[in-house]
Amino acid sequence: MTAPLDIEGPAAPPRSNGELVFAEPWESRAFGMAVSLHEAGAFTWPRFQAALIARIAAWENPPGRDGPWNYYRQWLAALEDVLAEHGAVSEREVTARTRTLAGRHPGHDHGDDGDHGHAH
């Protein structure tokens, strides 16, 4: 099972020369989390796309705007929505975990079980 990413339209991810574009490491992490959870059967892709389109529409129509435009902030919010909706985790748990993951520095993609010998 593979996530059928839109090439065009409101839910289409940013691309350059046909390749996905991530401005920061957390964006690729958010992307990977959604695709992996979809592939694991946590939610259907059409449901995720609908949540993403709804988040984008809410951002485009004030007062829903929350800071400058960032596609992957909407992506992450849509992921939170579908996970909470399906009861996979509570909205509070999703928010806490995604903030933790999004806030990690590059190269710190390992778990929270220690520093694995990396200097900080």
C-alpha positions as CSV (number, residue, x, y, z in Angstrom):
1,M,0.0,0.0,0.0
2,T,1.4,3.4,-1.0
3,A,0.1,6.9,-0.3
4,P,-1.3,8.3,-3.5
5,L,0.1,11.8,-3.3
6,D,-1.7,14.5,-5.3
7,I,0.4,16.1,-8.1
8,E,-1.9,19.1,-8.4
9,G,-4.7,20.7,-6.3
10,P,-4.9,22.0,-2.7
11,A,-3.5,18.9,-1.1
12,A,-0.4,18.5,-3.4
13,P,2.9,18.7,-1.5
14,P,5.6,21.2,-2.6
15,R,7.7,20.0,-5.4
16,S,10.7,21.1,-7.4
17,N,11.4,19.4,-10.7
18,G,8.9,16.7,-9.7
19,E,10.7,15.9,-6.4
20,L,9.2,16.6,-3.0
21,V,10.7,19.6,-1.3
22,F,11.3,19.9,2.5
23,A,12.6,23.2,3.9
24,E,13.4,21.7,7.3
25,P,14.0,18.3,8.8
26,W,10.8,18.3,10.8
27,E,8.8,18.6,7.5
28,S,10.2,15.3,6.1
29,R,9.5,13.7,9.5
30,A,5.9,14.8,9.4
31,F,5.6,13.6,5.9
32,G,7.1,10.2,6.8
33,M,4.9,9.8,9.8
34,A,1.7,10.3,7.8
35,V,2.8,7.9,5.0
36,S,4.0,5.3,7.4
37,L,0.8,5.4,9.5
38,H,-1.3,5.2,6.4
39,E,0.7,2.2,5.1
40,A,0.2,0.6,8.6
41,G,-3.6,0.9,8.2
42,A,-4.1,3.7,10.8
43,F,-6.3,5.7,8.4
44,T,-7.3,5.8,4.7
45,W,-5.5,8.2,2.4
46,P,-8.8,9.8,1.2
47,R,-9.6,10.7,4.8
48,F,-6.2,12.2,5.3
49,Q,-6.5,14.2,2.1
50,A,-9.9,15.5,3.2
51,A,-8.4,16.6,6.6
52,L,-5.5,18.3,4.8
53,I,-7.8,20.1,2.4
54,A,-9.9,21.2,5.4
55,R,-6.9,22.5,7.3
56,I,-5.6,24.4,4.2
57,A,-9.0,25.9,3.7
58,A,-9.3,27.0,7.3
59,W,-5.8,28.7,7.1
60,E,-6.8,30.5,3.9
61,N,-9.9,32.0,5.4
62,P,-9.3,34.3,8.4
63,P,-9.5,34.1,11.3
64,G,-8.1,30.6,10.8
65,R,-4.7,31.8,9.9
66,D,-2.0,30.8,12.4
67,G,1.3,32.5,11.3
68,P,2.9,32.5,7.9
69,W,2.0,29.8,5.3
70,N,3.7,26.4,5.8
71,Y,2.3,23.4,3.9
72,Y,3.7,20.9,6.4
73,R,2.2,22.7,9.4
74,Q,-1.2,22.0,7.7
75,W,0.0,18.4,7.0
76,L,0.9,17.8,10.6
77,A,-2.4,19.3,11.8
78,A,-4.3,17.0,9.4
79,L,-2.4,14.0,10.7
80,E,-3.3,15.0,14.3
81,D,-6.9,15.3,13.2
82,V,-7.2,11.8,11.6
83,L,-5.3,10.1,14.4
84,A,-7.5,11.7,17.1
85,E,-10.6,11.0,15.0
86,H,-9.8,7.3,14.7
87,G,-9.0,7.0,18.4
88,A,-5.5,5.8,17.7
89,V,-4.4,8.3,20.3
90,S,-5.9,11.2,22.2
91,E,-5.6,14.7,20.7
92,R,-3.5,15.7,23.7
93,E,-1.0,12.8,23.1
94,V,-0.8,13.5,19.4
95,T,-0.1,17.2,20.0
96,A,2.6,16.5,22.7
97,R,4.4,13.8,20.6
98,T,4.3,15.8,17.3
99,R,5.7,18.9,19.1
100,T,8.5,16.8,20.6
101,L,9.4,15.2,17.2
102,A,9.1,18.5,15.3
103,G,11.3,20.3,17.7
104,R,14.3,17.9,17.5
105,H,17.5,19.1,16.0
106,P,18.7,17.4,12.7
107,G,20.4,14.1,13.4
108,H,18.3,13.3,16.5
109,D,15.8,10.9,15.0
110,H,16.4,8.2,17.6
111,G,14.0,7.6,20.5
112,D,13.9,9.4,23.8
113,D,15.7,6.6,25.6
114,G,19.1,8.3,25.9
115,D,21.6,10.2,23.8
116,H,23.2,7.1,22.3
117,G,26.6,8.6,22.8
118,H,25.9,11.8,20.9
119,A,27.3,14.9,22.3
120,H,24.9,17.8,22.8
